[in-house]
Amino acid sequence: MKKTLSVLLTLVLLAACFAVPALAAGYGDVDGDSKLTAADARLALRAAVGLTYYRRDSEQFSIADVDRDGTLSAADARILLRAAVGLPNVGAEIAYNADRWQTGLGSGLRRAYAAEVNRLIGLGGKGSVKDNTLRGLSFVRLVDMDNNGTPELLCAYSDSASMYFSNKMALYTYENGRLRTLYDGEICNQGSDFSPMMWLVQNGDTKYLATGMVFYRSFLQLANGKLTETLFYVDTPDYYFVNERLVPESYYRERYGYFTNGVIESRTYIYQYDLSGAVRVLNETDAVIALLNR
């Protein structure tokens, strides 16, 4: 088993050659020695393959879950190993938003974003959880979608007080002293209660916001002040469409793979596996809101 784990860790090290999210302070130190080393990656990998068990509501689980997706997987070990060997990281915009933007936010941006946050709270209430389901303004993140140094505001919210889950998402930017709405519509998976989620993808320095349903989905990119559809696909047992064109399955797999294989992904599910996962999402949301109201 030790040999198998060593082989897995070697594979994780090879995968770590691809850029992954930067770590926030306090995350990843699984063995508690105040350093990030290969030992932390090894412990995370042991948990991922079931050789070590951490309760989901434990501090150890939270520390090891460095990609904040509510699970312990090889992806967490890969992030830890990359940090341990000093490889450069990108993607801090996708995770640990409050830490990423502690400085550099102008007062005008903070006021504009805070006002919009309050408006969304007025529609469906503050973020909360019931039956492991996020509702209200449950997701607030700052993401520099176009790498211009000014973060966009990404939110998941309920559009009415009676809505039992966060069924809408919105993306805003701040330019020329004003808030501008880039997207305001159904959350990924069409705002339905079939596995709704907030799904961000980062390939290199380019970030995409996913919308749509399981069998047809769009990946949106912000460039030159416009949110454009970079890929739209339809996936059925009988045919494949990419950007409104009927294509062979091989072409579809190639294009879709560009957005989903070997990239940084951040998926936050509105239905969490347990209460502790939902609480982590809400705590991150509260941290960003506090930052905007500072």
N, C-alpha and C positions, 0 to 999 in steps of 0.2 A: 504493500500500500504506500510506503514511503517513496518507493521508486515511481509509482504512478503519480503521486502528488508532485514529485520533482519534475516529471515530464509535463504535467499540466502547468506548473509554474513557469517552466521554460516557454511553453506555448503562449502563456499570458505575457511574458516578457517580450516575445516577438510581436504580439499584438500591440504592446505598449508603444511600439514605434510610431503608431498613429496618434494624432493629437486627441486629448481627452480633457474634460473639465478640470479647472484648477480647484484646489481644495481650500475650503474655508477654515479659519482657525478653529481648532478643537475637533475637527473631523479626521478620521483615518488612523488615529493613534490607538490601534486596537489593543496592543499589549500594554499600554499605559506608561511607556517609558519616556514620554514627552518628545519623541522623535518619530519621523516617518522613515521606516526601513523596510527591507524585503520581508522581515519577520511579520510586519503588519499585513502585507499582501498575502503571506502564507496563511495566516490566521483567517483572513477573509475568504481565501480560496477553500480552506477546510470547511468553513461554514457553508460555502456555496455548494460543495459536493456532499454535504451531510455528515462529515466527520466530527464537526463541532456544532453544538446547538446553542443559539442565543434566542431567548424569548423576544417576540416582536416588540413588547413594551419595555424592554430593558435598555439601559444606557449603552451597553455593549453593541446591541443591534443597531442603534441609532448612529454610533460612532463608525461602525463598519459599513453602513449603507451610505457610502460617500456620493453615489449618484442620485440619492434621495428618491428612488423609485418604489420604495416600500418592500424591496426584496434584497436578499444577499446573493450575488451572482458573480461569475467570472469577470463581469464588467467592473465591479467594485475592486477586485484584486488587480485588474489591469490599471485602473486609475491610481491605486496605491503604489504599485510597482513603478509606474512612470514617475510619480512624484519622488519616490525613494531614490531612483537613480539619476534624478536631476534633469530629466528630459523636459524640454519646454512644453508648456501647456497652453491651450486656447480653450475658449468655451465657457469662461467664468461667467459670461452673461446669462447662460442658460440656468445655472444653479447658483445658490447662495447670493441672491440678489441684494439683500440688505448689506451684506459685507462688501460686495463689489462696488456699491455706489455710496459708501459712507462719505466720500468727498466728491466734489466736482458737479453737484447738482445746483443749478441756479435757483434763486428764490422764486422767480417767475414760473419756471417749470414745476417746482414743487407745489406752488399754489394752484396752478392749473390742473395738475394731476390729482391733487387732493380734492379739489372741487368736484371733479368728475367721479372720483371714488365715492364721495358723499352722495352724489346724484344716483349712482347705481345702488347704493345702500338704501336709498329712499324707494327704489323700485321693488326690490325683493328682500330687503333686510341685510343685516350683517352676516358674514360667513359663519356657518354653524354646521353641526353634523347630527343626523338622526338615522338610526339603523345603518350606521357606517356609510351614509350617503351625504355628500357635501351639498349644501344649499346656500342660497343667498350669495353675497359677494365672497366666494370661498377662495378665489385664486387671484392674486394681484402680484405681478412680477414686472421688473424693469429689464428690458432686453434691447440691446443696441442692434436692431435688425439690419441696418445698412452700414454699420461700422463707421459712423461719422462722429462718434464721441458723445452723441446725445441719445440717451436711452428712450425707447418707445415704452408705452404703458400697455401691458397685456392683462386682460381681466376675464374671469368667468363669473357669471352672475345669474340670478333668477330674475325673470322679467316681471314677476308679480309675487306678492306675498303668499299666494296660495300654491305657487309652484314648488313641488317637493324635491327638486334637484336643481343644480346650476345648469340651466339649459341654453344659455347664451354666452357668446364670447365677443370681446371687443378689443381692437388694437388702435392705439392713438399715438400721435407724434406731437412734438412741440416745435413750432417754427414761427418766426417773425412775431414772437411774443404771444402766440395764441395756440390753443389746443386744436388739433385737427383729427377728425375721425378717419381712420384708414379702413377699418372693417368693423361692422357691428351686425352680427347675425347669429345663425345657429352654431352651436358648439360642434366640434368634430364628432362625426356620426350623426349629423343632421339634426342635432338638438333632441334626438330621441332618447329614450331611456335604455337603449341597447348599447351598453358600454361607452357612454359619453366620456370624452377626455380632452385635455389640452395637450397637443402634440407639436413639439418643436423639433426640427432636424437641423443639424449643422454639418456641412460638408466643407472642410477647410475653414475659411473665414465667412462663407456664405451661409445665411440662415434662412429657413423656410418655415412657414406656418401651415399646418395641414388642416384642411377642411373636407367635408364630404362624408361618405358612408363607406362601409367595408368594401363594397364591390365597385365603387366609383369615388375617386378622391382627387382633390386638387392640392398642389403645393404652391403656396404664395410666397413671393419674394419682394422685398422692398428695395427699390433702386430708383435713384433720381426723383425721390419724393413720391413715387407711385407704387402701389401694391399691385403686382401683376401675377397672373397665373403662369407659372413656369412649366408645370406639368399637370395635365388632366387625363385621367385614365378611366376606362371601364373594363372590368375584369369579370367575365362570365364563363361558364363551362364551354361555350360555343364560339366566342369571338372576343377580340381585344381591340379596344380603341385607345389611341394615344393622341391627345390634342385634336380630337374630332376626326381622326384618320384610322381606318381599319388597318391593322398591322399584324404580322405574324407573331406568334407567342414569343419567339426568341427575341424579337425587337422589344416587345413589351417588358420581358424579363430584364433586359439590359437597361432600359430607361428607368424602370421602377427600382432596380437594384441600385442605381446611382443615388437614389434618395433614401434607401433603407439599409444598405449593406456597408458595414465598416465605417459608419458615420456616428457622430454624437447624437443621441436621441434623448429627449426629455418628454416622457409621457406621464401626465398626472391624471389618474382616473378619478372620475366623480364618485364612482362606487369603490370604496376602499375595502381591502380584505378585512381589516379590523379597525377598531377605534383608534389605536395608536398611530396608524398610518394617516388617518384623517386629521388627527391632532397635529401631526408634523406639517401637513399642508397648510392648516389654518395658522399655525405659529409663524410659518414663513410669510404668509399673507399679512399677519399683524405686524411683523417686523418691517415690511415694506411700507405699509400704511403709516406706521410711526415715523419712519424716515421721511415720508412726504410731508407730514404734519410738524416736522421738527422746526 
